[in-house]
């Protein structure tokens, strides 16, 4: 199988030093929220990603993912109920992503201190203030973001990277 195979063409890409200021990354949503999976991810961050960040000089930006919609977070699957309701799930995610930031911060110089784009906290704020709007942040599957949710994530990323709100925000109507 060629899956995961590194050949000459990929070696050329690997050998060229990219000129990136930032690299945005996130984990599968449940991983930072659960101990065993988070522990494995932290090991990979330290052993695989830290050397790549040192080589490129890029600043890691962790995109904190959002909790699933309440309809799916309370499904009968034990994998989902262990993560709790939306506030609890978000709390687990926040803790896990803080662990990721701390793990890479130990391996990188101060000018590459990892940043955390708290999109999950933005979703939670909307959940706590306007549940009907929060529901519009999700695609019909209850997991992935809708265009509204993607826009919110984009705004959080922009604010995290540039340390200011995006200019001239596009407004969504509540009827879409």
C-alpha positions in Angstrom: 0.0 0.0 0.0 1.2 3.5 -0.8 -0.7 5.0 2.2 1.8 7.1 4.2 4.7 6.2 2.0 7.4 8.9 1.7 9.0 8.9 -1.7 11.3 11.2 -3.6 8.6 13.8 -4.5 7.5 14.1 -0.8 11.1 14.3 0.3 11.7 17.3 -1.8 8.8 19.0 -0.1 10.1 18.0 3.3 13.6 19.2 2.5 12.4 22.7 1.5 12.1 25.0 4.4 8.6 26.6 4.3 8.3 30.3 5.1 5.3 30.2 7.4 4.5 32.7 10.1 1.8 30.6 11.6 0.5 27.0 11.4 -3.1 26.4 12.4 -3.8 23.0 13.8 -6.5 21.2 15.7 -7.1 17.6 16.9 -10.1 15.3 16.4 -12.6 16.9 18.7 -12.8 14.2 21.3 -9.0 13.7 21.6 -8.1 16.8 23.7 -11.2 16.1 25.9 -10.1 12.6 26.9 -7.1 11.7 29.0 -5.6 8.7 27.0 -6.1 10.3 23.6 -4.8 13.6 24.8 -1.7 11.9 26.3 -0.9 10.3 22.9 -1.4 13.6 21.1 0.9 15.4 23.5 3.6 12.8 22.9 3.3 13.3 19.1 3.3 17.1 19.5 6.6 16.9 21.5 8.3 14.3 19.4 7.1 15.1 15.8 5.7 18.6 15.6 8.1 20.5 17.9 11.1 19.7 15.7 9.2 20.8 12.6 8.2 24.1 14.3 11.8 24.7 15.4 12.9 24.1 11.9 10.4 26.4 10.2 10.2 29.1 12.9 6.4 29.1 12.6 4.1 29.9 15.5 1.6 27.1 16.3 -2.0 28.2 16.6 -4.2 25.6 18.2 -7.8 25.9 17.0 -9.9 24.9 20.0 -12.8 22.9 18.6 -16.4 23.3 19.8 -18.5 20.9 21.7 -21.1 19.0 19.6 -24.7 20.2 19.6 -26.7 19.2 22.6 -28.8 16.7 20.6 -25.7 14.7 19.7 -23.8 15.2 23.0 -26.7 13.5 24.8 -27.0 10.5 22.4 -26.8 7.0 23.8 -23.2 6.5 22.6 -21.0 6.1 25.7 -18.2 7.9 23.8 -20.4 11.0 23.7 -22.1 10.9 27.1 -18.7 10.7 28.8 -18.0 14.2 27.6 -21.0 15.6 29.2 -23.3 18.5 28.2 -22.1 21.5 26.2 -20.5 23.4 29.0 -18.7 20.3 30.4 -17.6 19.2 27.0 -16.2 22.7 26.3 -14.4 22.7 29.6 -12.7 19.4 28.8 -11.7 20.7 25.4 -10.3 23.9 26.8 -8.3 22.0 29.4 -6.9 19.6 26.7 -5.9 22.4 24.3 -4.2 24.3 27.2 -2.2 21.1 27.7 -1.3 21.1 24.0 -0.1 24.7 24.2 1.9 24.0 27.4 3.5 20.9 25.9 4.8 22.8 22.8 5.7 25.9 24.8 8.2 23.7 26.7 9.9 22.8 23.5 9.8 26.1 21.6 11.5 29.5 22.1 9.5 32.4 23.4 9.1 34.0 19.9 7.3 30.8 18.9 5.0 30.5 21.9 1.9 28.6 20.8 -1.4 30.5 20.6 -4.8 29.2 21.2 -7.8 30.3 19.1 -10.7 29.7 21.4 -13.4 28.9 18.9 -15.0 26.4 21.4 -15.4 29.2 23.9 -17.0 31.5 21.3 -19.5 28.7 20.6 -20.1 28.2 24.3 -20.7 32.0 24.8 -23.4 31.9 22.0 -24.9 28.7 23.5 -25.2 30.5 26.9 -26.6 33.7 25.5 -28.7 32.6 22.5 -29.4 28.9 22.0 -31.4 29.5 18.8 -28.4 31.3 17.2 -26.1 28.6 18.6 -28.1 25.9 16.8 -27.4 27.8 13.5 -23.7 27.3 14.1 -24.0 23.6 13.2 -24.4 21.6 10.0 -27.4 19.3 10.1 -25.2 16.5 11.5 -24.8 18.4 14.8 -21.0 18.0 14.7 -19.6 20.1 11.9 -19.9 23.9 11.6 -22.4 25.5 9.3 -21.4 28.5 7.3 -22.4 30.6 10.4 -20.1 28.4 12.5 -17.3 28.5 10.0 -17.5 32.3 9.9 -17.3 32.5 13.7 -14.3 30.2 13.6 -12.7 32.4 11.0 -13.2 35.5 13.1 -11.7 33.8 16.1 -8.7 32.7 14.1 -8.2 36.2 12.7 -8.4 37.8 16.1 -5.9 35.2 17.5 -3.4 35.7 14.8 -3.6 39.4 14.3 -4.6 40.3 17.9 -7.5 42.4 16.8 -11.0 41.9 15.5 -11.5 41.5 11.7 -12.3 44.7 9.8 -15.8 45.3 8.5 -17.5 42.1 9.7 -20.0 40.5 7.4 -23.3 40.2 9.2 -25.5 37.1 8.8 -29.2 37.5 9.1 -31.0 35.3 11.6 -33.5 34.1 8.9 -30.9 32.2 6.9 
